[in-house]
Amino acid sequence: MNVCKRLPRRILKGIIHIATDPGILNRVAPISYVFALVGIAGWGVCRAIPYLYSEYDAWISTAVQIVGCFIAIELFINWVGLAFVDSSYDPGKYGAPPVLFDRGTHVQQSEESYNLNLSRQRKDAVSVMDNSSNFDMTKTPYGIDKSVMAYFTWSQCIPCNRPNPPRAHHCILCKKCILKRDHHCYVAATCVGYRNLRYFSTFLFYAVTATIFASVHALPYAYYKVIPNVQFYDLFYPVTILRGIFGFVNYVDALLIILGWMLLIYLIFSSYSLFQVYKWITTGNTSFELINNIDIYDSRDLSGRIRAVFGRYWLLNFLFPAHFLFEPIDDPIRWQTFKRRGLGGAYFLS
């Protein structure tokens, strides 16, 4: 009896531990996503759509199935691009820093402590540049805020033990410095940055489209095929798992309920993330800069900011990955088009 009482609590603690441990989440989230994508798309295309459109002409059901397959394929292709297109800083490809300095030997920090010390490290970089003959003060406007100037300088990455360029940050999970790093995406187990932001944004577009498309078909299917076979409390996620394990709920119904909850979670998070990525692309800023109120902006127009992420002919990215045909039109080292609001000059190192 005590075991039965402790089991739900242990399962809940296990779920919380997985959801809050970055290392575990980084390994589990991609597997969970692929499982959800294959499960929802496979069941929807092969079972739900034919059932819901059984009273219509056969070509209508086939057309809806084709649309579902197209969305699922686009979603998977952009997920692969997001996961495997590398945005890390490569000195051989992007060049060495114009100013090198040694901060000594440091012990590797956690991601949290590194981020807390990031602004202090870059303020320290100001004093180094002021004493360097390689740094031309005429390239900055009179009265420049040194905290902004420091953000657009090279700083020493402690875990990598080498300098990293402006707007690049180290990720403790990826174990490398990411150019124009925005955040770490656990669904793809990689960081979103300079080269794969295009995949992330396109992935989110199709994620929202897919979850809405799936929800429209999942709700009526669940109403007719799942809900009549279960109790009301079986619709709640933890209860579904427990009652499914002990055989009180048919394993197919339990699996569909779990997929339904995953669909709801992805709909909420993908919609919110798509709204956020819209701000990043249209302003040219990263979430790090927006959260920390770094008062800079991209002087290009909206079309230029979009091409900076997607390259030329950016609409082609929504049909097939055009990354290797049209690279992002941006300089991930000097950022010549970025300025501080209210001042005229651009901040970059030439």
LOTOR-960544 format. One record per atom (N, C-alpha, C): x, y, z. Coordinates in steps of 0.05 Angstrom, whole numbers, plus 5000, padded with zeros to 4 digits. Layout:
<recs>
XYZ...
</recs>
This chain:
<recs>
501749765000500050005000501750255000503950245016505750475017507150514991507750294977509050304951507250444931504650384932502750504913502450804918502750884944502451164950504951324942507251184944509751324938510351334908509151144892509751124864509051384848506551494852505951744837507851974844508651984870510452194879513152164866514151914864516751874851516651934822514451864809514151924780514152224776512652374793512552664791515352784795516752684815519452794821521352734797520952494785522652434762522052614738519552684733518852864712519953144717519753234742520853504749523853504746525153284754528053274752528953284723527553134705528253144677527853424665525553554674524853814662526654034672528153994694529754214706532754164703533553924696536453864693537253914664538954114659539554184631540853954616542653804629543953584615542053364607540253284625538353074619536353174598535353424602533453534583534653554555537253614553538553634527538653364513538653144528538652884515535852774511533952834528531252724527529452874508529753144507527853314491527953244461530253204448530153124420528752864415529252664432527952404429524952434432524152594452521252634457519952774433521452964422520353114399519952934375521952774369521752584346519452384350519252294375517052104382514352244377514052494386511552634383510952694354513052774339512652834310511752584295513152364299512552114285509752014294509252024320506751924330504352084321504452344324502252514316501852514286504052544271503752554241502852284231504152074241503451804231500551724237499751764261496951694268494951874254495652134253493852324240493452264211495652214196495452174168494251904161495051704176494151424170491451344182490751464205488251384218486251604221487051834233485052034240483852164215485452254196484352384172482552204156483251954150481451784136478751734151478951724177476451684193474651934192475852164195474352414196473152494169474552404148473552484121472352244106471552044121470451804109467851854094466352054101463752114088464152304064466552394059467052564036468252404013468652533991469852403968472752323975473752113963476352003969478552213964478252373943480352563936480752773957478552843972478853043993480552934016480052684024481652564045484552544036485052474011487752454000489152724000487752933992488853203992489653294020487953244039488653314067491053154077491152904070493452744078496052844065495952934040498353054027499253304042497253474049497953714064499353644090498253454104499353364130502153254126502653094105505352994100507253214093506453414077508153634070509053784095507153854112507854004137509753844154509253574157510953414174513853394162514053364136516653354123518153614126516853844122518154104125519054134154517454054173518154074201520653914207520753674197523053494202525553604189525353694164527653794150528854034164527254224173528254454187529254384215528154184228529254084253532053974249532453824228535153714222537053944216536154144201537954374195538654524221536654564238537154694263539154544280538954284280540654114297543554084287543854084260546554014250547954244235546754464230548154694219549554844242552154854241553754954263554055254262553455384285553755684287556155754305557855564311560055624329562255784316563855914332566056084322568455914315569255934290571655784280573655994271575956014286577956224279579056184251579255934241580255884214578455984193575855994198573856074179573256374181573056474205572156744209574356934217576756834222579057014228579657034258582157104264583057134291582357414301582257454327581557714338583757924333582958174329584958384325586558454349585458394373586758454398586758204415589158104422589357864439590257944466589057824487589957864514589557614530591157584551591057344567590157414595587957284603586857324630587857114649589856964641590856754659589356494657590056314675588756044675586256054693584055964683581555964698580355684700578855644720577355384723574755404708573955194695571455194679569055244698567255424689564955494705562455364694560355384710557755304700556755514681554655454665553555644647552355884662551155834686549856044701551956244711554156134724556156324734557656464712557956334689559256464667557656704656555056664654553256874645553257104664553357044691553357264711555857434709558057304701560657454700561157564673559357514653559957604626560257904623558358054635558458344632561058454646561858334668564258434682566758374665566858144652569158074635569358274612567158354600567258534577567858814585567158894610567959154620570959164624572058934633574958914636576358944609574958854588576258874561576659154553575059344563575259624556578059734563578959674587581559774596583759654579583459414570585459294552585559434526583259494515583159624488584159904490583660044512584560314514587560334513588960124522591860124522593059984497591259914479592259764455592559954431594759934417595160104394593560004370592359754372590759654350587959764350587259894371584459994374584360284367582760354347582560634338580060764350580460954369578261084382576661264363577761324340576261494321573961334308573961084311571760924299569260924317569361044340567061064358566361354361563761414364562961694367563661804394563762064395564462204420562262154441563062094465561162054486559961774487561261584475560261304474560061184502557961034506557660884531559560644530561360634550563460424549562260144552560060114565558859854568557859744541556859934523556159854497558559794480560659964483563159924468564359654475564259584501565459334510563959094498561359124495559758904484560658854455561659054441562559024413565558994411566658864431569558804431569958504435572358414429573058134435573458104465572557874475572957814504574057534506575157474529576457214533574257014543574056784528572256574536573856394555572956374580574356224600574255924595571855804589571855514584573555434559573355594538574955524513577855614516578455794534581155904538582156034513580456194500581256344477579256574474580056794459578157014455575856934438573557064443571257024426570257294416569057304392568357564379565957694392565357944384562958084394560457924388558557934407555957814405556057504406558457394410558657104413558757034443557456814450557356724478557856424479559056344501559656054505557255904516556855664505554755494515556055254529555355214554556554994569555554724560553154714547552154454537553354384510553654584492554954544467557954534469558954654491561854664496563454814475562255034465563555204446562255474445563655674433562655944431560855964406558556074409556556094387556356374377556756414351556556684339553656774341553257024350550657144353548756954368549756854390548256654405545756784416543456644411540956744423540156574447539956314444539356144467539955854459539755674478540155394472537355264468537055124446534554994439534754704447533254624468533354354477532054154458530054244443528754064425530653964404532554124395534554034376537253984388537554024415540053984429542354144417541754394411543854574399543154864405545055034400544555324404543555454379541855644382540855804360542756044357543856074333545756294329545756394300548056494292548356634267547556464243548356214241547856064216545255894217544255824241541855664241539355804252539456064255537056214263534856184241535756174216533856144193532355884196533655664204532355404208530455414232531355554253529655574277527055714272527255944257524856104252522955954233524155824212522455664193521255424208522855304225521855074241519455154258519655394271517455484288514955554271515355664247513155724230511555464224513055254216511655004210510754864235512054914258511154794283508354894291508055164288505455284294503355184274504055184249502255084228501454794233503454624240502954344244501254294269501754434291500154394315497254484312496854704297494154794291492754594273494054504252492954304234492254044249494153954266493653714281491453744301491253974314489254014334486454014322486254134298483654144285482553854280484353674274483553394269483653224294485353284313485653114337483153144356482153384358479953434377477453274369476453294344474053124337474652824338477152754330477752464331477752364360478852514378478852434406476052424417474352614409471552624418470052364411470552264387469052034377470451764384473151764385474551504386475951454413476551664429478151624453476551674478475251904480473751974504471651774512470051654493468151444502469351204515471951154512473250914523474650954549474751204559476251264584474451414603475451434628474151594648475151884646473652064658474452354657477252404667477952274690480552324702482752194686482152014668484251894651485352094631484052314627484952514608487252684619487852664645489952814657492552654654494752794647497252664638498352464658498852534684499952344702498152104707495552154709493651934713493651744690493851854666493851684642496151484643498551584651500951404652500551184672499651264696499251064717497150854710494850944701492750754695493350594670494950704652495850554629497850334637499650394656501550204666500149964679498050024695496649814710494349684694494049764668492149634651489249734653488749954667486050064669485250214644487150294628486650444603488050294581486650254559487850124535490350274527492450134520495050264515494850454491493150394471492850564448491550834457489450814473488151054483490051214501491551084518493451224535495551364518496551234497498551354479497451594465494951584456493751814443493252044461492551984486492252204506494952334512497052174514499752294518500552464495500052364470500752524446499052784445496652764455494953004455496053214474497053134497498253324516500853444504502453274491504853374478504153574456502053514442501153704421500353974433498953974455498254224468500654374478502654234489505054364499506554494476506854344454508354444431506854684418504254684419502654904408503255164424503255134450503655374467506455484464508455304466511255394465512055484437511155354416511855434389510555704382508155744391506756004385508256234399508956194424510456404439513156444426514556224419517256254408517156384381515156334365514856464338514556764342513056844362512657134367515357254375516957114391519557214400521457234376521557024359523457024337522757244317520157314315519357534298520657794307520757834334522158074345525158064339526357834342529257814338529957884309528457774290529157824262528558104253526258214261525458484252527058704265528158654289529858854302532858804298533558554291536358484288537758414314536258424336537458374363537158084371538558004391538257734403536757764429535757534439534357544465536157634487538757574486540657664506540757974507540858094484540958384482538358514491536058394484533458504492533058474522533758244533533358204562535158384578537658424569539558584584539558884576537558964560537259244552539759364540541059214523543359314508542359494486542759744488541359944471542759974444542359774427543559784400541359714380541859774355539859704334541359664308540059524290541059474263540159694245541959834233541360074216540159994189540059744182538859664157535859674158534559684135531659674134530659384139528059344140526959084147527858874127527958944101528858754081531758664086533458854093536258794099536558614124534858654144534958494168534058204162532058184145531157914138533257764122534557904103536657774087539157714104539457864126541757804144541357524157538957434159538357164171538056954149536457014128535756814109537456824083538857034078540257064053538357174032539257174007537557273985535257073979533057183968530757013962529856853986529357004008528856874034526256704034524356764016521856604016522356314008524556263993525155993985525655814009526555924032527055774056524555634066522255734059519755614069518855384051520255344029519655114011521754904014524254974014526454784019528854944030530554814045532854944057534655074035534955334036536655464016539255574028540055454051542255564066544855564049545455334036548055314022547955453995545655543986545455703962545655993969544356083990544256363998545056394027547556444032548556474060547356734072547256744099546356994112548157224103546857454098548357694089548957854114551157774127551857904152554757854158556058024174558757984183558657894212559157644218558857544245561157624264563057784254565357874270565258164277564758334256564958624260562358764264560158664252557458784256557459084249558259154225558559434217555959584217553659454214551159594211549759654238551059564260549759614286550659874299548760014310549360274323547960294349548760494365547360554390545360764385542960734397540760924392541561204400541061394383541661674389544361764381546061574372548761644363549161544334550961674320551061614291552961394283555061344298557161164289556460874293557660694278557360414282559660314299559160094315561159994333562159734322564659734313565859484303568859514303570159284302573059284299573759204271575359364257576159314230578859174229
</recs>
